[in-house]
């Protein structure tokens, strides 16, 4: 059951989230990503967890469903979906310590097991809200292939001294603080992120002279410069949001 | 901060970025070091077609992360496309092909980027007595470019053609139209002249196992075959990508991350709060789990010790084993179990447990104490079985652990006196041990007496 990121008019039916909600979602996604790193999760499962989270709150309310519990269940679910299974015990341990820094590890008592039960039950709830469609096409695979193709286009020394790949990957990972993944197809996000990386280092890519197509047009033919600009601008706003939230 | 990288970016973006940088990074000591140099050498290349203030603001703010020296790749980039990796990811035709890069530009790019040691594949178009001329079809070994229609020719001088068997003239082995794989030996970028060689010594190290010489069309690189098949059709890059088998491989992300040298542990980020080098080790899942298991195991050990004190040895053993299942090599559990084994008389098992405990925690007082006592006791057992050498070994071991241990000292002295009485047999048993055999002392004595030494 594959679901592409943009589902046409999905934005029309749900109301725009309030500013406070946006900040909460940012903080909880930060929670997911950071917990993911501490659990040793790879980039793609973390992306799945964030996407599940964002999708859930498209139709659910923050007042009714506690976001940190949803986040923990999203992590657990994502681990299963992307074949990087995580134990609930580790998820609960890491998340507890994130929310209560420097605390002692939890006792494995009945309170712990109750918490574990909540995570598992929330997982089922998430699945039902998402209609069991939890397999996503992520930008990561596209980005990696675009990077290889771009590498072949550039001079090898220029490539070696410019960390385009790492920067693009970092930008992509960071984009999951917001719900970009729901509103744009994976190819567009991959290209936009790569475009920003290339732009940041001032790299001259062949083909800019005007004849023929531009490199990013080749990667995704229905992509236009305004779309790239809009994705980049959303991404940059996330970085501004960090200063306000954390 | 990497000065050259920063200069490249500033040249592209111009003075607007420079002023933003000075504003955002003025407190950064690394930036202060190079700002003077940059001011002097900065020449913005051209008028920018458009200004993007928010991107420049972003670059300025994150400059310390973007231009940090640790981010640049340190190892030699190995871009060799191994044919065996064909299905691990989608090997695409050169992007140039989809971009319709004009003839001249492609030609210039080719001459800019070709280097000595690269592999080229071409067709022989004429054979002279001083060498072969080949027209390049594509590049092998990892640089996919669309060069077939550029009609670039290269010369392979006769001295770079290895001879084949009993052909007097190595060139006579070749015919016009043969597909040849060769290594670039020399080039003149300015005049557009290439010299190639068929000797593997001309290849760069990572490509040196490629076979040079005549190849068949099956051996053409994947990207070339792919580009030929897509050239006729008007498929887009995206549709070609999606239809290539390698793209659907679940291992492709992992493989390409390795190829592009991006790590998944300590993943990169441009968010201030996600710099993983600042994360505490103690916050990681494995670390918390270990501490949690240790504390849980300790509880079981306490219960076990209570059982032990009230004489329920079986229950105690169960608790200790449970503790070791929860947290294997838990020091307290091992020491407690060792003590239980010793009490029950299984001295060797006790010794094993104590030694294991001391490996993880060499300063554990009880482990050390109990081990000494058990070693001496075991030594005593061995003496009775006449295994004197092993006994001595154990006493010495006890003394190395704790040289104030009276009992070990006394036992050792007593044993040594015992040994003095029968020097022959002990010396023989030492020799036998050296040879890898072990005789008990009594047997040695028998042999000694019967042989009439």
Interface residues (C-beta under 8 A of the other chain):
Chain A: X30 X33 X34 X37 X38 X39 X40 X42 X43 X44 X83 X89 X90 X91 X93 X94 X97 X98 X101 X104 X105 X106 X107 X108 X140 X141 X142 X144 X145 X147 X148 X149 X150 X151 X152 X153 X155 X156 X159 X160 X161 X162 X163 X165 X166 X167 X169 X170 X171 X173 X174 X177 X187 X196 X199 X200 X201 X202 X203 X204 X206 X207 X209 X211 X212 X213 X214 X215 X218 X219 X220 X221 X229 X232 X233 X236 X239 X242 X246
Chain B: X2 X4 X5 X8 X9 X10 X11 X12 X13 X52 X54 X55 X57 X58 X59 X61 X62 X66 X71 X72 X73 X77 X79 X89 X90 X92 X94 X95 X96 X98 X99 X100 X101 X102 X105 X109 X112 X113 X115 X143 X144 X145 X236 X237 X238 X241 X247 X250 X252 X253 X254 X256 X257 X259 X260 X261 X262 X264 X265 X267 X268 X269 X270 X271 X272 X273 X274 X276 X279 X283 X284 X285 X286 X288 X289 X291 X292 X295 X296
